[in-house]
């Protein structure tokens, strides 16, 4: 077995602007970092909310695994797609009876088995099953196959993300937070060897309100009325974290966050 395994995780992909910058820059980034496995959160990749089979296939032509979150259900056609595409995950702690899967083990480019577990938070979100207990149950299965485990925790509250990070410390390789679309600068390796970051950020329009058009977001806040949200197109950013780990023990050796910015707000 190789001594190390490296994981590249891309933040929430927001609509066509996110898919475009990923298409333009991911291959060059991958050539530089040479990750063993590439994972991205694709729940907002189709029109800024949800995913379709066409968009999923486009992304899976460039990344190895797609995780998601609460918006994975926004497009009806995704329900059947979740059952048919093993490389697309939805949060594991949705109640039984939902389509798709929330965990899987994949073989990385260097032959190392990597488990990916998708979970969703409950604070300020839907009251679904407990992510902490769901993680316990999933890890009892996954760690029989591999010690290398990546968790995408799609959650609103930073406190809930931090708490789950400490709860799983030493049992997983890395916990990456998604959902807020705003990157945090708190990447670290916890005492038990788990790499952690509260939010990776997004892959989408740089000069936007969490990836959506600024005027639409402003109208929502100024009027308090529902608004139709569409992806912004001003500038582009591709946010990511890169984690290296011991392939045998699953302990993280390093975590680094980065971003590719194609154009700033003034261009």
Buried (B, 14 or more C-beta within 10 A) or exposed (E): EEEBBBBBBBBBBBBBBBBBBBBEBBEEBBEEBEBBBBBBBBBBBBBBBBBBBEBBEBBBEBBBBBBBBBBBBBBEBBBEBBEEBEBBBBBBBBEEEBBBBBBBBBEBBBEBBBBBBBBBBBEEBEEBBEBBEBBEBBBEEBBEEBBBBBBBBBBBBBEBBBBBBBBBBEBBBBBBBBBBBBBBEBBEBBEEBBBBBBBBBBBBBBBBBBBBBBEBBEBBEEEEEEBEBBBBBBBBBBBBBBBBBBBBEBBBBEBEBBBBEBBEEEE
